[in-house]
Amino acid sequence: VSLFAQKAPPKSNILVPYRVKNLWGLSDTLGKINVQPIYKAVKNFHHYDYGKVKSLFVVTTSKGDAVIDENQKVWLNELTSKAYDSVLPDPYNPKYIYVFKSGKMGVFAGGKELIKPIYTEVTAEENESFLVCEKYGIFGLINSKGVMVIPMEYIRISGNWRENDKGGPKFVWDAEGMIVDKKFY
């Protein structure tokens, strides 16, 4: 092995916004331009440590806001985003984009509105479910298909794995109400 062998140039997979005059694009952290400056703004972005999607960006075009990934694949287009006051990628899971309208929150996923923006708070939970809250701290749970599986009548909902009657694991949601507690399987 030669002492003078060349090292491979450093590489960075994380993209960050950069600006040229009044337009924004994306470059890696070493300055290599990956997306030319064509956007009016990059409002928000999140990086992920797992999966195929490395980053999601909220960008502003001449038609409005959109959510794109590092390869410029559109996850939420400008026309759809006009139905909302603002949009924000989930900081922990690139599958979900939070949507906001009139101070309420919902979820956009898989190219469609999964949860309408009618809740004061929405939190992605285990097993691809969403804890939703209305005013006064009343909670319910919506599954990955957008169906309310635990009604909006509990003050606390938490999930965990438990052993089933055959000794195997099963996921159980414990819902605590003002008067009645209930388990959902």
Secondary structure, 3 states (H helix, E strand, C coil): CCCCCCCCCCCCCCEEEEEECCEEEEEECCCCEEEEEEECEEEEEEECCCCCCCEEEEEEECCEEEEEECCCCEEECHHHHCCCCEEEECCCCCCEEEEEECCEEEEEECCEEEEEEEECEEEECHHHCEEEEEHHHEEEEECCCCCEEEEEEECEEEEEEEECCCCCEEEEEEEECCCCEEEEC
